[in-house]
């Protein structure tokens, strides 16, 4: 398991990166300096579907991709990586192609907006605002797709399904930010997975893990990283609900007998041993981590 999780290590220095997609604007000079050093290239493609035009305009107005470019700047790659937003012909996600850009579909963002509550929502015992429900799955989706490309670009060893490895990488990034930002992102992603997973057609032969599986994998890593912060997903002294981490899995996530072996710590260990000094600009990382990318609501 440790072999595929080593890919998550690259993301340690990028943990604050994509969370600014719905954050307040940072100082333009600071962002420009980071963008100039970034190996990420970005582009907005205008949709032909007028229903998607408002999403396209909101992303451009908020300079979402420019912030991604700045926040991913500590990452060192053998060649530039392109990230675009585009209409995907009615699909919410395009099939992965190693030589294609990372594509964030307007249709997927539309699905996130549809699933988000108008005001307050709940996922298990956690309260989720609309902003949190918008930020979380957007960040997770983007990071997972970036991670999938990084695996191939850096020729990283993957023992098992590369889609699982990319999901682990995305979860690791979210959990390596400040505790406040991580909690918002995890809660928002959990809310989205819980809502959209209810209508998913279960295909046991599919290459990609189904939404329900991804949901519980995300919770397992989160709980392993911070038991107290994510205890709202643990059915302790109450009846287990459909969005709780099942009792028969909690012990595996925590690995109480050997805490250093839980999934989160395995990812972190792999990063420090194999990736940090090779693919992350550490001085730039230090600068990136001093910026508050996602302010309080």
Secondary structure, DSSP 8 states (H G I E B T S, - for coil): -HHHHGGGGGGGGGTTSGGGGGS----HHHHHHHHHH--EEEEE---SSGGGHHHHHHHHHTTHHHHHHHHTTTB--SS-EEEEEE--TT-SS----TTS-EEEEHHHHHHHHHHS-SSEEEETTEEEEHHHHHHHHHHHHHHHHHHHHHHHHTT---SS-HHHHHHHHHHHHHHTS-HHHHHHHHHHHHHHHHHHHTT----TT-SS--HHHHHHHHHHHHHHH-TTTTGGGB-SSS---TTSB-HHHHHHHHTTT-GGGSHHHHHHHHIIIIIHHHHB-HHHHHHHTTS--S---
